[in-house]
Amino acid sequence: MPADSNQLFPGQQAAWSLASLDAGQLERAQQLLRRHCGMVLGAHKRMMAERVLRERIDQTGARGVAAYLDGLESDAGHPEWEHFVNAFMINHTAFFREDYHFPILAEFVRSRPRPVDVWCAAASTGEEAYSIAMTLRSVCPGSFSVWATDIDTEALAQARAAVYPLERVQSIPVDVLRTYFLRGLGVQHGFARVRPELAAYVTFQPFNLASAHWSVHQRFDAIFCRNTMIYFDRALQEKILRRFVHWLKPGGLIFVGHSESYTDLRDCVRLQGKAVYTKAG
């Protein structure tokens, strides 16, 4: 954004280099990120932090690292926070990723009261949310909803567009692909779009899992939060998991990533299947 339109970062951009980012400034940037969204950056992410800070300073015209971080810290509600957080998001996802979960979901919802409601709590660019929707449509057509949330607003914009390069959909079985996708023609050649009649079941909204207050307005038969909690410390993981349990319908399931384990939280959840949990007791 232009410097003269940004009251948080006034003045002309000063020349700087990666060498100007000292250990104290890096630690400060990491702490700001952690306080805002819970994300923990390991020491191995120093180059990533340097790249992000360079890009944001270039965009805002801030007078160096300290001035940029001062600006963020002075206004917790400034729009620049959105750009700062988005820049750190990894967004590694795929259609039917960790595919063993989807037959479990399909079998589970067969006997659930209608409508079936699922929360995809780390939706990224939408592949997981639409995979859930395709699974539900095959079992309970017309009687389900998917609430798909993420802190990365740029990823959510891509998810709402529902358009993907053909190489992103190659892993989807051909019959499923033909049922739920439209092949792009003309300027859209090389892309596929989720059919509007499927996309209509999915609602994308920004959501910060680390927020002190959650704006959630319903309970869910299943909650997907896979390969995201690993970026939080253990205390925040437990806090989020307990909140998920609160928003489950009776007998509901929580799906987590294959490398995420909560078997030690026996008072909260019990293992139901491969990386699948339900409320303890």
C-alpha positions in Angstrom: 0.0 0.0 0.0 1.3 3.6 -0.7 3.0 5.2 2.2 1.1 8.4 2.0 -2.3 6.6 2.5 -1.2 4.5 5.5 -1.3 6.3 8.8 0.3 3.5 10.6 3.5 3.7 8.6 4.1 7.4 7.7 7.1 8.7 5.9 9.2 7.7 3.0 10.6 4.2 2.7 14.2 3.9 3.9 16.8 1.7 2.3 17.5 -1.4 4.4 18.9 -4.9 4.0 18.4 -8.3 5.6 21.5 -7.5 7.6 19.5 -4.9 9.5 17.3 -7.6 11.0 19.0 -8.5 14.3 18.1 -11.3 16.6 16.0 -9.0 18.9 13.9 -7.8 16.0 13.3 -11.3 14.7 12.3 -12.4 18.2 9.9 -9.5 18.5 8.3 -10.3 15.1 7.9 -13.9 16.2 6.3 -12.8 19.5 3.8 -10.5 17.8 2.8 -13.3 15.4 2.4 -15.7 18.3 0.3 -13.3 20.3 -2.0 -12.5 17.4 -2.7 -15.9 15.9 -0.8 -18.5 18.1 1.7 -19.5 15.4 5.1 -20.5 16.7 8.0 -20.0 14.4 11.0 -22.2 15.0 14.6 -21.0 14.6 14.7 -22.7 11.2 12.1 -20.2 9.9 14.4 -17.2 10.2 14.8 -16.8 6.4 11.0 -16.9 6.1 10.6 -14.2 8.7 13.2 -12.1 6.9 11.5 -12.5 3.6 8.1 -11.6 5.0 9.4 -8.5 6.8 11.2 -7.3 3.6 8.0 -7.7 1.6 5.8 -5.9 4.1 8.2 -3.0 4.6 8.4 -2.7 0.8 4.6 -2.5 0.6 4.0 -0.2 3.5 6.9 2.2 3.1 7.9 1.8 6.8 11.2 3.2 7.9 12.8 -0.1 8.6 12.1 -3.2 10.8 11.7 -1.4 14.1 9.3 1.2 12.7 7.2 -1.5 11.0 6.9 -3.6 14.2 6.2 -0.5 16.3 3.3 0.3 13.9 1.8 -3.2 14.3 2.2 -3.1 18.1 0.5 0.3 18.3 -2.7 -0.8 16.7 -4.0 -4.3 17.1 -6.9 -3.7 14.8 -5.0 -2.2 11.8 -5.6 -3.9 8.4 -1.8 -4.4 8.1 -2.1 -7.3 10.6 -4.1 -9.2 8.0 -1.3 -8.9 5.4 1.4 -9.7 8.1 -0.4 -12.9 9.2 -1.3 -14.0 5.6 2.4 -13.8 4.6 3.4 -16.4 7.1 0.7 -19.0 6.2 2.0 -22.1 4.5 -1.4 -23.4 3.0 -0.2 -26.8 2.0 -3.3 -28.7 1.1 -4.8 -31.0 -1.6 -8.1 -32.6 -2.5 -8.8 -35.7 -0.4 -5.5 -35.3 1.4 -5.1 -38.1 4.0 -7.8 -39.9 2.1 -8.5 -42.5 4.8 -10.6 -39.9 6.7 -13.3 -39.5 4.0 -14.7 -43.0 4.1 -14.8 -42.7 7.9 -16.8 -39.5 7.5 -19.1 -41.0 5.0 -19.9 -44.0 7.1 -20.3 -41.9 10.2 -22.9 -39.5 8.8 -25.1 -42.3 7.3 -26.8 -42.7 10.7 -26.6 -39.1 11.8 -29.8 -37.0 12.1 -30.2 -34.5 9.3 -29.0 -32.0 8.5 -25.3 -32.9 8.9 -23.1 -30.0 9.8 -19.3 -30.0 9.5 -16.7 -27.4 10.4 -13.5 -27.3 8.3 -11.4 -25.2 10.7 -8.3 -24.8 8.6 -9.8 -24.5 5.1 -6.8 -22.8 3.4 -7.6 -22.5 -0.4 -10.7 -24.7 -0.1 -9.6 -28.2 -1.3 -10.4 -29.9 2.0 -13.7 -28.1 2.4 -14.8 -29.2 -1.1 -13.6 -32.7 -0.4 -15.8 -32.8 2.6 -18.7 -31.4 0.6 -18.3 -34.1 -2.1 -18.2 -36.8 0.5 -21.4 -35.5 2.2 -23.2 -35.0 -1.1 -22.7 -38.7 -1.9 -24.3 -39.7 1.4 -26.8 -37.1 2.4 -27.5 -35.0 -0.7 -29.3 -31.7 0.0 -29.1 -32.1 3.8 -25.7 -30.9 4.9 -23.6 -27.8 5.4 -19.8 -27.1 5.6 -18.6 -24.1 7.5 -15.0 -23.5 6.2 -12.8 -21.1 8.1 -9.2 -19.9 8.0 -7.2 -16.9 9.3 -5.6 -16.4 5.8 -8.0 -14.1 4.0 -6.1 -14.4 0.7 -6.4 -18.2 0.8 -10.1 -17.8 1.5 -10.6 -15.6 -1.5 -9.1 -18.4 -3.7 -11.4 -20.9 -2.0 -14.5 -18.8 -2.7 -13.5 -18.5 -6.4 -13.5 -22.4 -6.5 -11.2 -22.5 -9.5 -8.1 -24.7 -9.6 -5.4 -25.6 -12.1 -6.0 -29.0 -13.7 -3.0 -30.5 -12.0 -4.6 -29.7 -8.6 -7.6 -32.0 -9.4 -5.7 -34.9 -11.0 -5.9 -36.9 -7.8 -9.7 -36.9 -7.8 -11.3 -40.0 -9.3 -12.6 -39.4 -12.8 -16.3 -40.0 -12.0 -16.2 -37.7 -9.0 -14.4 -35.1 -11.1 -17.0 -35.2 -13.8 -19.8 -35.0 -11.3 -18.5 -32.0 -9.3 -16.3 -30.0 -11.6 -16.6 -27.9 -14.8 -13.7 -27.9 -17.2 -12.5 -24.5 -18.2 -12.7 -23.4 -21.8 -11.2 -20.4 -23.7 -9.3 -18.2 -21.2 -10.1 -20.7 -18.5 -8.4 -23.5 -20.4 -6.2 -25.5 -18.0 -8.5 -24.9 -15.0 -11.4 -26.6 -13.4 -14.2 -25.0 -11.3 -16.2 -26.6 -8.5 -19.8 -26.8 -9.7 -21.9 -24.0 -8.2 -24.5 -26.5 -6.9 -21.8 -28.1 -4.7 -20.1 -24.8 -3.7 -23.4 -23.5 -2.5 -23.2 -25.9 0.5 -19.9 -24.4 1.7 -19.6 -21.1 3.5 -16.1 -19.6 3.8 -15.3 -17.1 6.6 -12.2 -15.7 8.3 -11.5 -17.1 11.8 -8.7 -17.0 14.3 -8.4 -20.2 16.3 -6.1 -18.4 18.8 -8.7 -15.7 19.5 -9.8 -15.2 23.1 -13.4 -15.3 21.9 -14.9 -17.5 19.2 -17.9 -16.4 17.2 -19.5 -19.8 16.6 -23.3 -20.1 16.3 -24.0 -23.8 16.0 -22.8 -27.3 16.9 -21.3 -29.7 14.5 -21.4 -33.4 13.7 -17.7 -33.4 12.7 -14.9 -30.9 13.0 -11.8 -31.1 10.7 -8.6 -29.4 11.9 -5.8 -31.2 10.3 -2.1 -30.4 10.1 -2.7 -27.0 11.7 -2.3 -27.4 15.5 1.3 -28.4 15.0 2.0 -24.7 14.5 0.8 -23.9 18.0 2.4 -24.7 21.4 0.9 -27.5 23.5 -1.1 -25.2 25.8 -2.9 -23.6 22.9 -3.5 -27.0 21.2 -5.2 -28.2 24.3 -7.3 -25.0 24.7 -8.4 -25.2 21.1 -9.2 -28.9 21.3 -11.4 -28.4 24.4 -13.2 -25.7 22.6 -13.8 -28.0 19.6 -15.3 -30.6 22.0 -17.7 -28.0 23.3 -19.0 -27.3 19.8 -19.6 -30.9 18.9 -23.0 -32.4 18.7 -23.4 -35.6 20.9 -21.3 -38.4 19.5 -19.5 -36.0 17.1 -16.0 -36.5 15.7 -12.9 -34.4 15.5 -10.5 -35.2 12.6 -6.8 -34.2 13.1 -3.6 -34.6 11.1 -1.7 -37.9 11.0 1.2 -36.4 13.0 -1.1 -34.8 15.7 -1.9 -36.8 18.8 -4.1 -36.0 21.9 -4.3 -39.4 23.5 -2.9 -37.9 26.7 -6.0 -35.7 27.1 -8.1 -38.5 28.3 -10.5 -36.3 30.2 -11.3 -34.4 27.0 -11.2 -36.8 24.1 -10.8 -40.5 23.3 -9.3 -42.0 20.1 -12.0 -43.3 17.8 -10.0 -44.2 14.7 -6.8 -43.2 12.8 -6.4 -39.5 13.8 -10.1 -39.3 14.7 -11.3 -38.4 18.2 -14.6 -38.1 20.0 -15.6 -36.5 23.3 -14.4 -38.5 26.3 -17.1 -40.3 28.2 
